[in-house]
Amino acid sequence: MIVQHEIYTLHTFKRYAIELLAETDRLKQGNKCFLHKIIIPAKAKAGMRSELSVVAGISEETLFPDLEGFARDFVAEQKRKAAGEIDPGS
C-alpha cells in the first residue's frame, strides 16, 4: 500500500467480470459508483507516464520497488533528460 500510494487496479481471468461489476455498481449507485473503466489510447501512454511521474510521483520504481522497476525508471528518466523534458541537473 505504501509503495503504490494506495492506488490499485482490479484484475481477473473471467471474461467481462469487471465490466459486469461496474455495470451492477452503476445501476445501484448511479453517479456515486466506485468503479470506472478508463481506456487510454496507446499513443497517449508515454506522455501520461511522464506527467504522472512529475505531477503525482508515480513511476516504475514506485509501482515496482525492485531492481527491474528501478532500472526502467532510471532509463525513462535518462530519456526525458536527453529529450530536454527535465532539467539535466536534477
Buried (B, 14 or more C-beta within 10 A) or exposed (E): EEEEEEEEEEEEEEEEEBEEBBBEBBEEEEEEBEBEEEEEEEEEEEEEBBEBBEEEEBBBBBBBEEEEBBEBBEEBBEEBBEEEEBEEEE
